[in-house]
């Protein structure tokens, strides 16, 4: 918990003074009582009352003062607030290596299934765009609420030669800048999810792409898709296709994103849900003074009520 006006908490320094004044009054009360020479007569004219009642009322009143002071300092707690115009760009690698069968039925088919489930599970306040890339990159679907259109586009992705990770990031950033009329001056809160199993083979470098995403304040989370044992047949030749985890991890780290390793479609679904949740909210400090003031009021009313019932006076 934080305080919007922490300087006001100095008033709590007065609480020990109140405690000291109360204890001093109790000591004087006892001294005044023993001045009577005839203690038997004192017990008759001033019968002993349970001391805990008087202390309870005073304690409740003191607690109400403490809560009132805390409320006066305007306490605030972190609250998750839904983001407006939140946009996720899903960039899917459709290079020939994605037809490897080390993730059943193929890497690309598993990626398609996970991407479609991710899109369908997102709350409707999210806009979702789709970018595909092999030797070049293209914006297949502009950011939209139309989940069905994105799903159909994912189904229609086709394999191609080469891998252009850098171009995929640049194309995703351009798609974000084209989101609406004010996107250039006031871009929507965005996140790029890039799924790939290979290295950057064409187009602009990953380093350039990371710098552009960092300047735009758009995190790029990467998913290294596949296993170290994947192979594909290209022109009758079996070619090993290993995941370049280092390139993808560096891209994520350089843009304040996160790097994941997903070797199965079920793991991908979990990764997507995590990214969607983190993008969908921002943390704001919400003032909670009313709660403390309400608690102080209840304590003060309780202390006053008990004091009136037991002692016919207010504390």
C-alpha positions as CSV (number, residue, x, y, z in Angstrom):
1,X,0.0,0.0,0.0
2,X,1.2,3.5,-0.8
3,X,0.0,7.0,0.3
4,X,-0.9,9.9,-2.0
5,X,-0.2,12.4,0.8
6,X,2.4,10.6,3.0
7,X,3.4,13.9,4.7
8,X,0.1,13.8,6.7
9,X,1.2,10.6,8.5
10,X,3.3,12.8,10.9
11,X,0.0,13.2,12.8
12,X,0.4,9.7,14.0
13,X,3.2,11.0,16.2
14,X,0.4,12.5,18.3
15,X,-0.9,9.1,19.2
16,X,1.8,8.3,21.8
17,X,1.0,11.7,23.4
18,X,-2.6,10.7,23.7
19,X,-1.6,7.4,25.2
20,X,0.7,9.1,27.7
21,X,-2.0,11.6,28.6
22,X,-4.5,8.8,29.2
23,X,-2.1,6.9,31.4
24,X,-1.3,10.0,33.4
25,X,-5.0,10.6,34.0
26,X,-5.5,7.1,35.3
27,X,-2.5,7.5,37.6
28,X,-4.0,10.7,39.0
29,X,-7.4,9.0,39.4
30,X,-5.8,6.3,41.6
31,X,-3.9,8.9,43.7
32,X,-7.1,10.9,44.3
33,X,-8.9,7.8,45.4
34,X,-6.4,6.9,48.1
35,X,-6.7,10.4,49.7
36,X,-9.8,9.1,51.5
37,X,-8.7,8.0,55.0
38,X,-11.6,5.6,55.4
39,X,-11.2,3.0,52.7
40,X,-14.3,1.1,53.8
41,X,-16.4,4.2,53.4
42,X,-14.8,4.7,49.9
43,X,-15.9,1.3,48.8
44,X,-19.4,2.1,49.8
45,X,-19.7,5.5,48.2
46,X,-17.6,4.7,45.2
47,X,-18.0,1.0,44.4
48,X,-15.3,-0.5,42.2
49,X,-16.2,-0.6,38.5
50,X,-14.6,-3.1,36.0
51,X,-11.5,-1.2,34.7
52,X,-11.4,-3.1,31.4
53,X,-14.6,-1.3,30.3
54,X,-13.1,2.1,30.6
55,X,-9.9,0.9,28.9
56,X,-11.9,-0.8,26.1
57,X,-13.8,2.4,25.2
58,X,-10.5,4.4,25.3
59,X,-8.7,1.8,23.1
60,X,-11.5,1.8,20.5
61,X,-11.4,5.6,20.4
62,X,-7.7,5.6,20.0
63,X,-7.9,3.1,17.1
64,X,-10.4,5.3,15.4
65,X,-8.0,8.2,15.6
66,X,-5.3,6.1,14.0
67,X,-7.5,4.9,11.2
68,X,-8.8,8.5,10.6
69,X,-5.2,9.7,10.3
70,X,-4.3,6.9,7.9
71,X,-7.3,7.8,5.8
72,X,-6.3,11.5,5.9
73,X,-3.0,10.5,4.3
74,X,-4.9,9.1,1.3
75,X,-3.9,5.5,1.1
76,X,-3.9,3.9,-2.3
77,X,-3.7,0.3,-3.4
78,X,-2.7,-1.1,-6.8
79,X,-5.7,-2.0,-9.0
80,X,-5.8,-3.8,-12.4
81,X,-7.6,-1.6,-14.9
82,X,-8.6,-2.9,-18.4
83,X,-6.6,-1.3,-21.2
84,X,-8.4,0.5,-24.0
85,X,-7.5,-0.2,-27.6
86,X,-5.2,-3.1,-26.5
87,X,-3.8,-4.8,-29.6
88,X,-2.0,-8.0,-30.1
89,X,-0.2,-8.9,-33.3
90,X,0.4,-12.6,-33.8
91,X,3.3,-13.1,-36.2
92,X,3.6,-16.7,-37.4
93,X,6.6,-18.3,-39.2
94,X,5.4,-20.1,-42.3
95,X,8.9,-21.1,-43.6
96,X,9.4,-24.7,-44.9
97,X,10.9,-25.8,-41.6
98,X,7.5,-25.4,-40.0
99,X,6.3,-28.6,-41.8
100,X,8.5,-30.7,-39.5
101,X,6.6,-33.3,-37.6
102,X,8.5,-33.3,-34.3
103,X,5.4,-31.4,-33.0
104,X,2.3,-33.4,-34.1
105,X,0.9,-33.2,-36.6
106,X,3.3,-30.6,-37.9
107,X,4.8,-27.5,-36.3
108,X,2.7,-25.2,-38.5
109,X,-0.6,-27.1,-37.8
110,X,0.1,-27.1,-34.1
111,X,0.8,-23.4,-34.3
112,X,-2.4,-22.7,-36.2
113,X,-4.5,-24.6,-33.6
114,X,-2.9,-22.8,-30.7
115,X,-3.2,-19.4,-32.4
116,X,-6.9,-19.9,-33.2
117,X,-7.6,-21.0,-29.6
118,X,-5.7,-18.0,-28.3
119,X,-7.7,-15.6,-30.4
120,X,-11.0,-17.2,-29.4
121,X,-10.2,-17.1,-25.7
122,X,-9.2,-13.4,-25.7
123,X,-11.8,-11.0,-24.2
124,X,-13.6,-8.9,-26.9
125,X,-11.8,-5.7,-25.7
126,X,-8.7,-7.0,-27.5
127,X,-7.9,-6.2,-31.1
128,X,-6.0,-9.0,-32.8
129,X,-3.9,-8.7,-36.0
130,X,-2.2,-11.5,-38.0
131,X,1.2,-11.3,-39.8
132,X,2.8,-14.2,-41.6
133,X,6.4,-14.4,-42.7
134,X,8.8,-16.6,-44.6
135,X,11.3,-15.0,-46.9
136,X,9.3,-11.8,-46.5
137,X,6.4,-10.6,-44.2
138,X,2.9,-9.5,-44.9
139,X,0.0,-8.2,-42.8
140,X,-2.7,-10.9,-43.4
141,X,-5.3,-9.3,-41.1
142,X,-5.3,-5.8,-39.7
143,X,-6.1,-5.4,-35.9
144,X,-9.8,-6.3,-35.5
145,X,-12.4,-7.5,-33.1
146,X,-13.5,-10.0,-35.8
147,X,-12.3,-13.3,-34.3
148,X,-13.8,-15.3,-37.1
149,X,-11.9,-13.4,-39.8
150,X,-8.6,-14.0,-38.0
151,X,-9.4,-17.7,-37.6
152,X,-10.1,-18.1,-41.3
153,X,-6.9,-16.3,-42.1
154,X,-4.9,-18.6,-39.8
155,X,-6.3,-21.6,-41.6
156,X,-5.3,-20.2,-44.9
157,X,-1.6,-19.7,-44.1
158,X,0.7,-21.4,-46.6
159,X,4.4,-22.4,-46.4
160,X,7.1,-20.5,-48.1
161,X,10.9,-20.4,-48.5
162,X,13.2,-18.4,-46.1
163,X,12.7,-16.7,-42.7
164,X,12.5,-13.0,-42.2
165,X,12.1,-12.4,-38.5
166,X,13.2,-8.8,-38.7
167,X,10.7,-8.0,-41.5
168,X,8.0,-9.7,-39.4
169,X,8.6,-7.2,-36.5
170,X,8.6,-4.2,-38.9
171,X,5.4,-5.3,-40.6
172,X,3.8,-5.8,-37.2
173,X,4.8,-2.3,-36.1
174,X,3.3,-0.9,-39.3
175,X,0.1,-2.7,-38.6
176,X,-0.1,-1.2,-35.2
177,X,0.6,2.3,-36.5
178,X,-2.3,1.8,-39.0
179,X,-4.7,0.8,-36.2
180,X,-6.8,4.0,-36.4
181,X,-6.6,7.7,-37.2
182,X,-4.7,8.6,-34.0
183,X,-2.4,5.6,-33.9
184,X,0.6,7.5,-35.2
185,X,0.4,10.1,-32.4
186,X,-1.3,8.0,-29.8
187,X,-0.5,4.3,-30.5
188,X,-2.6,1.7,-28.8
189,X,-1.0,-0.4,-26.1
190,X,0.4,-3.3,-28.1
191,X,2.3,-6.5,-27.9
192,X,3.8,-8.6,-30.7
193,X,3.8,-12.4,-30.3
194,X,6.3,-13.9,-32.7
195,X,6.4,-17.6,-33.3
196,X,9.3,-19.0,-35.1
197,X,11.6,-22.0,-35.4
198,X,14.4,-20.6,-37.4
199,X,17.1,-17.9,-37.8
200,X,16.8,-14.6,-39.7
201,X,17.8,-15.4,-43.3
202,X,16.6,-12.4,-45.3
203,X,15.4,-8.7,-44.9
204,X,16.4,-6.3,-42.2
205,X,18.3,-7.7,-39.2
206,X,16.8,-8.7,-35.9
207,X,18.9,-6.0,-34.2
208,X,17.3,-3.3,-36.3
209,X,13.8,-4.7,-35.6
210,X,14.5,-4.8,-31.9
211,X,15.6,-1.2,-31.9
212,X,12.4,-0.2,-33.8
213,X,10.2,-2.1,-31.4
214,X,12.0,-0.6,-28.4
215,X,11.6,2.9,-29.8
216,X,7.8,2.3,-30.3
217,X,7.6,0.8,-26.8
218,X,6.1,-2.4,-28.2
219,X,7.3,-5.6,-26.4
220,X,8.0,-8.6,-28.6
221,X,7.5,-11.9,-27.0
222,X,9.0,-14.8,-28.9
223,X,8.1,-18.5,-28.9
224,X,10.8,-20.9,-29.9
225,X,8.7,-23.6,-31.6
226,X,9.8,-27.2,-32.1
227,X,12.4,-29.6,-30.8
228,X,16.1,-30.1,-31.5
229,X,15.2,-33.2,-33.5
230,X,13.1,-31.8,-36.2
231,X,13.8,-32.6,-39.8
232,X,12.1,-31.7,-43.1
233,X,12.4,-33.1,-46.7
234,X,13.4,-30.5,-49.2
235,X,13.9,-31.6,-52.8
236,X,14.2,-35.2,-51.7
237,X,16.9,-34.4,-49.0
238,X,16.3,-34.7,-45.3
239,X,17.4,-31.5,-43.6
240,X,17.7,-31.0,-39.8
241,X,15.8,-27.9,-38.6
242,X,16.8,-26.9,-35.1
243,X,15.4,-23.9,-33.2
244,X,17.6,-20.9,-32.9
245,X,16.7,-20.0,-29.3
246,X,19.5,-17.4,-28.9
247,X,18.2,-15.1,-31.6
248,X,14.6,-15.3,-30.4
249,X,15.6,-14.8,-26.7
250,X,17.7,-11.7,-27.6
251,X,14.8,-10.2,-29.5
252,X,12.5,-10.6,-26.5
253,X,15.0,-9.4,-24.0
254,X,15.9,-6.3,-26.1
255,X,12.3,-5.2,-26.3
256,X,11.2,-6.0,-22.7
257,X,9.2,-9.0,-23.9
258,X,9.5,-12.6,-22.8
259,X,11.1,-15.6,-24.5
260,X,9.3,-18.9,-24.3
261,X,10.1,-22.4,-25.5
262,X,7.0,-24.3,-26.6
263,X,7.4,-27.9,-27.8
264,X,3.8,-28.8,-27.9
265,X,0.5,-27.2,-28.9
266,X,-0.9,-27.3,-25.3
267,X,2.1,-25.4,-24.0
268,X,1.6,-22.8,-26.7
269,X,-2.0,-22.2,-25.6
270,X,-0.8,-21.5,-22.0
271,X,1.9,-19.1,-23.3
272,X,-0.7,-17.2,-25.3
273,X,-3.1,-16.9,-22.3
274,X,-0.3,-15.4,-20.2
275,X,0.6,-12.8,-22.8
276,X,-3.0,-11.8,-23.3
277,X,-3.5,-11.4,-19.6
278,X,-0.5,-9.2,-19.1
279,X,-1.4,-6.9,-22.0
280,X,-5.0,-6.6,-21.1
281,X,-4.6,-4.6,-17.9
282,X,-2.5,-1.8,-16.5
283,X,-1.8,-1.2,-12.8
284,X,-3.2,2.0,-11.3
285,X,-3.1,3.3,-7.8
286,X,-6.7,3.7,-6.5
287,X,-7.4,5.8,-3.4
288,X,-8.8,3.7,-0.5
289,X,-9.2,6.5,2.1
290,X,-13.0,5.9,2.4
291,X,-12.4,2.4,3.7
292,X,-10.2,3.6,6.5
293,X,-12.5,6.5,7.3
294,X,-15.5,4.2,7.4
295,X,-13.6,1.9,9.8
296,X,-12.7,4.9,12.0
297,X,-16.3,6.0,12.1
298,X,-17.5,2.6,13.2
299,X,-14.9,2.4,16.0
300,X,-15.7,5.9,17.2
301,X,-19.4,5.2,17.3
302,X,-18.8,1.9,19.1
303,X,-16.5,3.6,21.6
304,X,-19.1,6.4,22.2
305,X,-22.0,4.0,22.5
306,X,-20.2,1.8,25.1
307,X,-19.1,4.8,27.1
308,X,-22.6,6.2,27.2
309,X,-24.1,2.8,28.3
310,X,-21.4,2.1,30.9
311,X,-20.4,5.6,32.2
312,X,-23.2,7.9,31.0
313,X,-20.6,10.0,29.2
314,X,-18.6,10.1,26.0
315,X,-15.0,9.0,26.1
